[in-house]
């Protein structure tokens, strides 16, 4: 019976990591979209919020199960905007 409890505990931990990852990834994507819109409009933008969330995702990834994400630079945003014109 204790093996069952340990397995259940592990599955709950994994599930909570996946749920948290999805939340953080969605937040990261919204910050990226915001930076893209500001860049397209010629307004000064920052990638700080994106990378704070990216670091949270990467900390979660170090525990296993979920993938890491790359930090975003201003140049990456500008290049993307220029390519999509």
C-alpha positions in Angstrom: 0.0 0.0 0.0 2.8 2.5 0.7 4.2 1.9 -2.8 0.8 3.0 -4.2 0.9 6.1 -2.0 4.4 7.0 -3.2 3.4 6.5 -6.8 0.3 8.7 -6.3 2.5 11.4 -4.6 4.9 11.3 -7.5 2.2 11.5 -10.1 0.6 14.5 -8.3 4.0 16.3 -8.3 4.6 15.7 -12.0 1.0 16.8 -12.8 1.4 20.0 -10.8 4.7 20.8 -12.6 3.0 20.3 -16.0 0.1 22.5 -15.0 2.5 25.2 -13.7 4.6 24.9 -16.8 1.6 25.5 -19.0 0.6 28.6 -17.0 4.1 30.0 -17.1 4.5 29.2 -20.8 1.2 31.0 -21.6 2.3 34.0 -19.6 5.7 34.0 -21.4 3.9 33.9 -24.8 1.7 36.9 -23.8 4.8 38.9 -22.8 6.5 38.0 -26.1 3.4 39.1 -28.0 3.4 42.4 -26.1 7.1 43.0 -27.0 6.4 42.2 -30.6 3.5 44.6 -30.8 5.5 47.4 -29.1 8.4 46.8 -31.4 6.2 46.9 -34.5 4.8 50.2 -33.3 8.3 51.6 -32.9 7.8 51.9 -29.1 10.6 51.1 -26.7 10.2 47.7 -25.2 11.9 45.4 -22.7 12.4 41.6 -22.6 12.8 41.6 -18.8 9.4 40.2 -18.0 9.8 37.5 -20.6 13.1 36.4 -19.2 11.9 36.4 -15.6 9.2 33.9 -16.6 11.7 32.0 -18.7 13.9 31.6 -15.7 10.9 30.3 -13.7 10.2 27.8 -16.4 13.8 26.7 -16.5 13.9 26.2 -12.7 10.8 24.0 -13.1 12.5 22.1 -15.9 15.5 21.4 -13.7 13.1 19.3 -11.6 12.3 17.2 -14.7 9.4 16.4 -17.0 9.0 19.9 -18.7 11.3 21.4 -21.3 13.5 24.5 -20.9 13.0 27.7 -22.8 15.6 30.0 -24.3 16.1 33.5 -22.9 14.8 36.2 -25.3 16.9 39.2 -26.4 15.8 42.5 -27.9 17.6 41.5 -31.1 15.5 38.3 -31.4 12.3 40.4 -31.2 13.6 43.0 -33.7 14.7 40.2 -36.1 11.3 38.5 -35.9 9.5 41.7 -36.5 11.7 42.5 -39.5 11.2 39.0 -41.0 7.5 39.2 -40.7 7.1 42.5 -42.6 
